[in-house]
Amino acid sequence: MCCVKLCPQQAMDVRGYSDFVPMGASATPLRGTEDIMWTVKFRDGSIKRFKFTTRTTPEGAADPLGGFQTHDDINSQALATEPASLGMDAVPTRS
Amino acid sequence: MPVTADFETVEVSSDLLILGGGFSACGAATEAAYWAKKNGLKVVMVDKAATDRSGAVAMGLSAINQYVGIGAGDNTAEEYVQYVRQDLMGVSREDLVYNIARHVDSTVHLFEKWGLNIWKDEEGKYVHEGRWQLMINGESYKIIIAEAAKNALNDAGGELVERVFVVEPLMDGNKCVGAVGFSTRENKFYVFKAKAVIVGMGGAVHVFRPRSVGEGFGRSWYPPFNSGSSAYFTIRAGAEMTCQEVRFIPVRFKDGYGPVGAWFLLFKSRAVSAVGGDYMVEHADELENWKPYGLAKPIPANLRNYLGMIDTDAGKGPLYMETDEAIQKIAEEYKDDPKAFKKKMKELESEAWEDFLDMTISQAILWAGLNVKPEEKHSEIAACEPYFIGSHSGASGAWVSGPEDLDTPYKWGYTNMTTAEALFAVGDGSGASSHKFSSGSHAEGRIAGKQAIKYILEKGAEPNVDKAKVEELKKNILAPFDLFENNKGKYTDPEVNTEYIMPRQFLHRLQKIMDEYAGGVTSAFKTSKALLERGLELMGLLKEDSDKQAARDLHELMRVWENNQRMWIAESHLRSMLFREETRWPGYYFRADTPKMDNDNWLCFVNCKWDPNSGEWEMMKRDIWTMPGV
């Protein structure tokens, strides 16, 4: 199904598994850079359409550090972007 | 038709080798790249598939299941420890659970920065599905997380090797110095050498016979391509494993395996048996037998399963999720305003369908094929076949070292390092730290990523790889080609031969043993000492025949080694269930000969270890450390 979603030519059709899904239904995606549209066709012929957001940033733009402040201490419990990315002053500890 | 002689050997050297490409591996890559760049180290990540759509979240996900909200004061990491302890009937590594819980929020905040749309309410706060769960638009969840990992690797001069199936560890005594595997597309045998190795290759599916055995044989709740690569790798490295008996059986929408979390938690739906009873109410007395866990809230997942199974066993099935009732109830408050009612119904319908379309499209197609409109008609649910998924409500995986700053008895090295030196495990690969899900697995990957770099800086040495061993592994791994080529002419049908067995049939044989003796679907999840011993006997014969598997192409070679990986996790499962002489998780498996929970003798971890030198298994109990004051 991932291939169906990614194909820019809409070249692939898909049906349900034939050993348990009654015939006649389909779910057809049209995936863009920030949302996906679905056309769901029921066995009884009725159709429903849905549109969902897929991401809020341009494709390829994910900054691994997320713009959070980083540090150099390999020995601390704080990961690269912590504690900033936790929204706290320090990583919680019990010691 | 490839033969062994056609295969080129490709060597890839690095400081840190990350095996896997799912959430935990991507977390490891993202964090390790940062520290590697600072220290001039090289990180290589190896994925069996294409990282954009690999791993358990390949298709997408409709919720983040672990968000603690510590910074906002919503919950504490200690409360998460209590939640996991309760759900796993007292058996969890509280140090590991705590460690993940205190870091997971930062992972989720990073996801949001990277482009994941987390639902917000009118005040700008995250929309919760449940106490720990956040609703997302998650169709591209994996693509976004993979993108950050790839960008981090690129920035640090690292390397991503896709479509290489990792099989065996390379060991120097008790120290892991790399891995070997093969390309799933080209005739190439890969040798990876490294100073430290992180295993994040997922859990296991298809160890048990699935409910659908025709075209839908590949349909399962957890991804079918997860074959137990992590467990196989750490077991074969001689590392200690834990909770190999703690499989997970989710109850999901039947056959399509659609998620039920949104229905139970967000829409507050009831589940009932066919004769109309809410089994959680009708069988509430049964919870008394599983106290203290049965009497506390939330009721553990396995006990919720169990109460439904009581009705199924009594012939009161099918079980149904009352979707129509739930939606009507929510919309009821708008009943005096027809316009608002219509709008709310439309919104709920969209949310219900997105829940499937984001992550389980097969279920959407099944609903459409059955003409199910959830606002009009209820839908069947059922217990799935068992899976090995330590990141969810199961607990199987490697026994790893705990965090430095906690006073726990489980510390022998760097956080998340297994008992094999330089070998770290994360996600479904590390055990007894359940309920980490997608976000917690990523957080655990980040923890291990930093720790592995720290290990390399402090103790890293050039890997000492035995060339003769590599040649022997290459010969063994590729042997199924020659076995086929040398014997295929003996009979007219290449799939029917007395000299070899095809991987598909071998898989059926494995699944039959597990289903019938180890408490699969057709055994109604029940087993016993006698059944397990018989299962082990048959497993011994299967193991002897495992080097009789033949392959015609790279795809079948992958199937052969996936089978072997499943077979090893299966054996550890049989042995662990046999060792634990009680029933602790009745909704995951029921030991019919020891049907009660026995806290005096079995409130402990069951660990196991395979000795690479002697080939013997050792079974052992390990004490549970409970976080003081929690």
Interface residues (C-beta under 8 A of the other chain):
Chain A: M1 C2 K5 V14 R15 G16 Y17 S18 D19 F20 V21 P22 M23 G24 A25 S26 A27 R31 I36 W38 V40 K41 F42 R43 D44 K48 F50 F52 T53 T54 R55 T56 T57 E59 G60 A61 A62 D63 P64 L65 G66 G67 F68 T70 D72 I74 N75 Q77 L79 A80 T81 E82 P83 S85 L86 G87 M88 V91 P92 T93 R94 S95
Chain B: T30 E31 A33 Y34 W35 K38 R53 A58 M59 I70 G71 A72 T76 A77 Y98 R102 H103 D105 S106 H109 L110 K113 W114 G115 L116 N117 N137 E139 S140 I143 I144 E147 A148 A149 N151 A152 D155 S212 V213 G214 E215 G216 R219 D255 G256 E349 S350 W353 E354 L357 D358 I361 S362 A364 I365 L366 A368 G369 L370 N371 P403 E404 D405 L406 D407 R446 I447 K450 I453 K454 L457 M627
